[in-house]
């Protein structure tokens, strides 16, 4: 496989995963702001911007920190790379570059997701925004289903590699921002707002039911951290995504004969993740641990690009 083809497939995976994550984040933030026992308001939307690393870009627009302004910025604003529409634009561009490597169903799902924003729809009220992000989630799920039905070859492996790499970063950022930034000043840890916010975090990664299956003592922040950090049974957990990156690189090594720096880094990271205990991380510093996870993920991304000669 040509390196530029592998690069397009990898980035297709990353951008589709990013679009889906931002859609879930916007949905969860709206529910937190509008439907929770006490609306979180500006704090919730500030946290959404921090999770997506777009707070500086939003500040530069001069807009007020309102639900309408931030949800529009994260969904349909084409002026920055951290919106759903820009992620889908990039996913579609990369998909077009490798169109012959994709099935009709997978291409249709990508194109349908992009067409949600074809007229550059600008969200307004919460119901309209929720309908918009739900459409994006539906189409990205359609792509995921089509991917699972594709031939299991280098094409699907590079897409999965991009998705899993993106997932490590997304979940780590989500968990880090909630733990340090989201609870409004004066609110009690374990209070109603805190519980609503932890529930929102679980909703963002589709883990509410998984949490109930694995933990029997109600909603406990330490358990949420354990689930999203250390439980590899959850595909969107940091541990689960780290494991998938390692597995995909191993399969690629068998198929391509390429086994290098990225493989070594991934195996080392996976071995350390298996030994990681969430209680120890909380005691030693969750923020520092998650920042290290994000930095290491960036380093592994760069190693993947070097190993497979991405352009």
Secondary structure, DSSP 4 states (H G I P E B T S, - for coil): --HHHHHHHHHHHHHHHHHHHHHHHHHHHHHHHHTSSS--THHHHHHHHHHTT-HHHHHHHT--S-HHHHHHHHHT--SSTTSHHHHHHHHHHHHHHTGGGS-HHHHHHHHHHHHTTTT-----SHHHHHHHHHHHHHHHHHHHHHHHTS--SHHHHHHHHHHHHHHHHHHHHHHHHIIIIISPTTPPTTSHHHHHHHHHHHHHTT-HHHHHHH--S---HHHHHHHHHH-TTSTTSHHHHHHHHHHHHHHHHHHH----HHHHHHHHHHHHHHH--HHHHHHH-HHHHHHHHHHHHHHHHHHHHHHTT--
